[in-house]
């Protein structure tokens, strides 16, 4: 993983000192909240319903044990003993005192972490496939390119005050685990017929108030042209993006209103001026960055197969966890372990200081000191020998981190909602908890199969409800919470936006509605192998509307 150089260390230290002075002036009353707001946002500090919130960057979701230990210590010393992992592969602290935030940033800087560009109208944390560098289906590791984009975009004067926030995601496998088609820029790493690496480029995706699937504007961009082409996109957006209306300020609106062909033409015209400039990436520089992400030297561990088979035979719960939470690694003697932060009845994405310290210890002992944060609010140990899986499982079990539900109905994405967020219209966490408890049975979850539920407490869609197989959106109607349900969304390589199925449900009726949807699916599917999404795409919404409302009229 990437290590800070002298410039990085100096830059982050200067930023912390600058921010400390700003906080001191705010606390003394020298500057008012209106003047302080843009300063704190540049350092990842929000003011939520009940307290300040600090969002810490985890570039492309990658960290080591030392960094995770520091996050645990911050949770214990400055917060309420936990952190919340987000859909941007970051971590948030919901209860820090404003006066403590400079000290927190100093502690982060000591382990090469910061909170810069985790908020504001800038290029946010660049995200990537959480299985990067490990997955068996990977074409190439996308993280070196994410790091190049991170370095290029950090405090870039041209992109520090964009019309609106800007999000980039990169994936390097045929299976899109980074949801690139609902990003402002999505990059899919490929090899062409000559074996050369490059990117399929998508632009103008996003969720929120106006969900739009990104348009493919480049079939193959050579890797050396990554920065020049991205710069061309950013310049067209910066020039023409709306600044008079924040609801129309995202690049997705610009692409939609300009038209895909015309927007692409403008990008190509701008790129012609840049493609042979200093933005072209030299092969040596690409190789230098890639060396930071060299895969660990994995020893052959053929002994693991026999011990794993015996352990699975002896313990059905362990066998279930392996089946659900361990993904094939490119080395046959290893697995990629997903650590579920979705215990039954728990708060999705939360981890205590003790749990974070355990994950750090397991990464150091059994995972080549690598940890990943997923955009689905879980953690990953990407390089675990099959022979060590049972030891890792037992440790996770003791810490209540061994829920075998990755990808199942209780592996719910949920934003903080009205329990924390000043923008929310409705609560998300209690809804997620109740659904989780209703479908707690492991046997029932496996019978249902792959089914992604995603919950947002407002139209900003931080819970990615638009691309949930079942999406739930909390709205406010006549002063009360109401929940709108969408079906058929997906954030993978076959991205789709969910369809509103009908009128909303009161809080005490949402879980019953989800159960009705699941029961309808179970009755419609052709066989046990047909997933919810496959079945819904085959049958459409009519049967679900009939089951929920007793009619098939259009959504209210």
N, C-alpha and C positions, 0 to 999 in steps of 0.2 A: 504494500500500500504506500501511498505518497507520504513523503517526509518533508517537513518544513525546511527551507534553506534559511540563510541569514536574513534575506529580504523578507521572507514570510514572518519570521519571528519579530523583526523590527517593526514591520507594518502593523501586526496585531497588537504589539505592546503600545505603540503610539495611539492606536484606535481606542484601546482600553483607557489610557490616560486622558485622552480627549473626552471620552464619555464620562469618566469619573468627575471631571470638572463640570460637565453639563448637569449631572445629577446633583452635585453640590449646589449649583446655582438654582436649580429647580426647588430643592428642599429649603433653601434660604429665602425663596420667594423672589429672587432676582429676575427669574424668567417665569412667565406664566405657562399654564398647561398647553395652550394653543401653540406657543412657540417651541415648547419642549417636545410636543408630539412627534414631529418629523425627525427630531434628533434621536429619540428613543426607538422609533420604528427602524431607523437605519442600523440599530444594534439589537433588533429582534425582541424588543420589549413592547408588549401590548397592555392596554388597560381593559380588563374584562369586567364581568358583572360585579364580582366580589373582591377582586385583587388584581395586581399586575400579573402578567404571564410572560415568561421568557422562553423563546423558541431557539433551540440550539441546532446548528447545521451539522448534519452527518453526510458529507459529500458522497453521492452515489450509494449511500446506505452502508458504507464500509467503515469499520473501526476495529481496534484491537482491545485486548483485555485491560491494559492500563487505562485506556480512555473510558471503557465501560465502568471500571472501578471509580474513576473520578466522577462520572455521572451519578453513580450510586452515592458517593460521599456528598455531592451537592444536594441530592434529594434528601439525605438525612440531616445535613447541617443547615440548609437554607430553605427547605420546603417542608412538606408533611410526610416525608418518607417514601415518596414514589415519584415516578415520571410517567409521562404519557407519550407513547410512540405514535407518530402520525402517518398519514397517507403520503407525505412528501419525504418519507424516510428520515425524518427529524425526530427530536424529542422535545417535549414541552414541559415546563414546570409551571404549575397553576397557582402557586401561593408564595412566590418570593416577595420580600419587602423591597421596595424601590431602592432604599438605602443600601441593600445588600447586593444589588445587581452588578455594580462594578467589581466587587470582590469575586462574584461568581465568574465573571468574564476573565478575571485574572487567573482563577483556578483552571478555567478551560484552556487558556493560552499556554499554561504549563504543560498540557498534554496535546498541544497542537490542534485545538478546537476553538471555535468561535461562534458568534451568532450573527455575523455580517450577512446581509442580503437574504435573511429569512423572512423579511417583510418589506413593504414599500413597493413602489413602481419601478422595479428593477428585475434583472434576471435572477430568479430564485434558485434554490438548491437544485443542481442538475441530478436527476435520478436515473437509475439503471436497473437492469435485471438483478434481483437479489441473489440469484444463483450464478452470477457472472464468475468466470474463471473456474467453475466446477462442474457445470451441467453437462450431461452426456450429449445433449443435442445442440451444443454451442458451436457456432461457426468461428467466432473469435471473441475474446474478452472485450466488452464495450467500455470498461472503466478507464483505460488510458485516454480514450476520446472524451469521456466525461470530465476527466481531470484537465485536459487541454481546454475544454470549454469553460471549466471553472476558473482556471487561471486567466484566461482571456477576458472573461466577463466581470471578474471581481473589481469593483470600483472603477469600471470602465467609464470615463467621463461622458461618452456618447450615449450610454445606456443606463445611467443612474437615475434619470428622471423620464422614464418612458410614459406613454399615455396610460399604461396600466401594467400590473404585474405580468411577468413573462416566465413561462415554464417550458423546460426542455427535458426530454427523456430519450435514453439510448438503450437499445437492446441488441444482443449479438447472437440470438438463437432463432430458429425458425418459429418456435412458440413464443409469442410476445407476452412476457411476464412483466412488462413495464408500462403497459397501457399507452403506447406512444401515439395512438390515433386520437386521443383526447387531450393532447398537449398542443401548446402554441407551435412548437417544432418537435416533431418526432423523427428519430433517426434509427433506421433498421440496418444493421451491419450485415453485408452480404459479400459473397465472392462472385465475380463475373466469370464468364466462360474461360477467360485466360487465367483464372485463379487469383486475380487481384482483389484486394479488399476495397470496399467502398460502401456507400450508404444509399438506401432508398430514403428520400426526403419527403416527409409529410408536413404540411403547414396549415394552421387555422383550426385546430381542434380545440375543444374545451367543453366544460360542463356549465355549472352555474345557471343563471337565468335563461340563457339561450344555448342549449346543448347542441353542439355541432361536431360531426366527425371530420377529422382533418382530410385535406385534399393532397393526393400524391402529386408533387410538382417536379420530381426528379427520379427517374428510374435507377440511375446509378451515378453517384457522385464519388470520384476518386478520393481516397482518404486524405491526400495532400491538399485537397481543396476545401476541407471541412470549414476552416475559419473564414476563408474568403467568401464562400457561399452563404454561410450563416450571417456574416456581416452584411451581405447584400440584402438578405431577408430583413434584417433588423433596420437597415437604413430605409427601406421602402416603408416599413411599418412606422418608424419614427417620424418620417416625413408626412405620411398620409393618415396615420391613426387618429381617431377622434380624441380631442382633449376637452371638448365642451360638454360631454355627456359620458359619465363613467360607465353607464350601462351599455354603451356602444363603443367603448374604448379598446376592447380586446382585439387582437389581430384576427380572430375568427370572424368578427363583424366586418372588418376591412376586406378580408378575402371574399366573404359572402357578397358584399355590396359591390366590390370591384369586379368580381367574376374570376373564376379559377384561371382561365386562359390569360386574361389581361394582367392579373397579379403575377402570374408566372413570367409573362413577358417583361414586366418591369424588373423583376428579380434578375432575370437573365441579362437585361441591359445593364443593370448596376454591377453584376458580377463580371461582365466583360472588362470593366474598368479596374477590377480588383484581382482577377484570377492569377495574374503574373506579378503581383505585388509582393511585399514582404510578408503578407498573410499566408502565402503558400507554405505549407509545412515541409521543411526539409526531412529527408528520410532519417538522418541522424537524430534529429529532435524527436521524431516519432519513436524511434528505437530507445532513446534515452528515457522518455516517459514510460514506455512499455516495460522497461526493466524494473520500475518500481512495483509493477504488478506481476512479476514473474511468479509462476505457480510454485507452491512449496514442493520440496523434493519428497515425494511420497514413496515410502518403502513398500515393496510388495508384501501383502499380508494375507496370503492365501489361506492361512489357518483360520481366518475369520469366518469363512463360509460354514465350516462344520460347527463351530461354537455358536454361530448365529442360528443355524437350523435347530440345534439342540435347545437353545434358550427359547426360541419361538414355540417349539413343541411343548415345553414345560410350562409356559406362561402365556395364556391366551391374550391377556391385556397387553403384554409386551409385543406379541405378534401383531395385534391390532395397531399399536402405535407405529411399529415399523412399516406396516402396510400403508398407513395414512400419512405419516409425517417424515418418512425417509424417502428421498428421491434419488434416482440413479446418478452416480458420479461418472466423470469420464474415465476414472481409474476403477476397474471392476471390483477392487478390494475395499472401496470406500463408498460412503453414502453422504448425501446432503441432508442435514437434519433441520427440520422446521420446529422451532420451539413456539408452541401456541401460547399467545397472551390472551386467550379466550376461554378461561375456565368457565364451567357451567355456572351461570348466574353472576359472573364477574363483569368488570368494566372493560370492554375491548380496548386493547393497546396499553393498559396500565401495567407497570412492573414496579415492585417495591425495591428499596435499596438492597435488601438481603437477596432478592431474586437476581438483581443485576450483578451483584458480586459473585453469585454462584455461576451465572452465565460466563462471566469473565474467567473464573477459575477453570471451568470446563473447556473454554476456548484455549486457554494456555496449556492445559494438560493433554487435551484430546483433539483439538481443532486447529493446530498450527497457528494459534493466536489470531484467528480471524473471526469476526462477528459481522453479520449483516442485519440491517433493518429492512423490512419489506414494506411496500406500499399498502400491503394488506394488514399492517399493524401487528406483525409477528416478528420474531427474531430467527436467525439462521446461523448454524455452525456449518460452513460449507465443505469442510474436509475432515470427516470422521471415519476412522477405520471400522469396517464391519465388526471386527473383533472387539471394539470398544463400545459398541452401541448399547449393550445391556448396562454397562457401568454408567454411561451417560444417562440412560433412561432412569435408572434407580435414583440417581442424584436429582434429576428433574422431578421425579415422582415425589420425593420428600419435600421439594420446594413448591409443589402444586403447579408445576410447569409441564406436566406430561399428558395434557389432554390430547387424545388422539382424534383430532377433528379438523386437521388442515384441509380446506376445500369443501368441508361439509356444512350443513345448514346452521350449525352453531358457531362457525368461524366467521362471525359477523363483523363487518366494518361499521363503525359508528363514530360520528364527530362528537365533541363534548356537549353540543346542544345547549339548551336553556339552563342547564345546571351550572354552566360556566360562561358561555359566550354571550356578549352583549348584542350580537347580530341575530341570534336565534329566535325563532318563533315558537319552538316546541322542544320538548326534551327528547333526546335520542337514547341516552344511557338506560333509563328504565325500560324502554321498549325492547332494546337489545337483550337486557337481562331476562325479561319475561319470556321472550321467544326462545332464548337459550334454555331456560328451565322447562318450557313446554316440550322441547325436543331433546331432552337430556339423555334419553336412552341411547346408548351406543349402537344397539341393534337396529333401532329405528333410523338413526342417522345413516347407517351404512345401507339400509334398504332404500332410503331416499336417494342416496348417492350425491354426486357433484351438484351443489346448489349454493350459489353465492347471494347472501342477503346483505344489502348496503343501506345504511340509514343516515339521512341528513336532517338537521334540525332547522334548516332554512334553505332558501333557494340558491344560496352560494355553493351548495353541493360539496362541502368538505368531506362528506361521507360517501361521495361517488355514487349516489343512489341512481343516477341516470344509467349507469352501466352495470347495475346489479341484475342478476337473473330475476330476483325480486328486489325492487327498489322501494324504499319508504321515505317520503318527504313530509316533514312536519310543517304545517302551516297554521296560521292563526285565522279563525273565522268567528266574528262576533265576540271577540275576547276570550275564546276558548281554543284549546289545542285540537287540531284535526290532522289526520294522517292520510296522505294520498299514496296510492300504491301503483307502481309501474311494473310491467312484466316484459321479459325478453331482452333486457339489456346485456351487454357484454363488453369487456375492456381488453379482449385478446386480439389476435391477428384477424379475427372476423368481428370487428367492433360493431356494436349496434346500440342505439338509444332505446331505452325501455318505453313501452306504450302505456299511457295512463289508462287504467282499466275501468275506472268509474269514480263515483263520488267518494269522498274521504270517509274515514272511520274515526270514531271517538277513541281516546286512549285505551279504554277498557275493552274495546272490541277489535283492536289491531291484531292481537295474537290469534284470536279465533279466525280472523280473516286469512291470516297466513296459513293456519291449519287447513282451512277450506281449500285454499289454493293448492297446497301440497296433496291433499286427498284427491282433488280433481286430477292433478298430474298423475298420481299413482294409478288412477282408473283409466287414464288416456294412453299411457305409454305402451309402446308395442311389446317391450320386454324389459327385463331388469337392466339391460345395458343402455337403453335409451335415456339420456340425461334429461333433466328438466328443460334445459335450453333447446336441445334437439327436438323434444316433444312439442314445446311451445311454438317453435318455428314451423313445425309441420302442421299443427292444428289451428294456430291463431288464437285470438282471445275469446271467441264466442262462448265456449264451454265454461270458461272461468267467470265471465260476466253472469252467465246463467246461474252458476253455483253461488256467487256472491250476492247477487241482487235479484235473482229470479226473473231476469230479463236480459236482452242482448242489445239494449239501446246504447247510443254513444255515451262517452264519458261525460259526467256532469261537472 
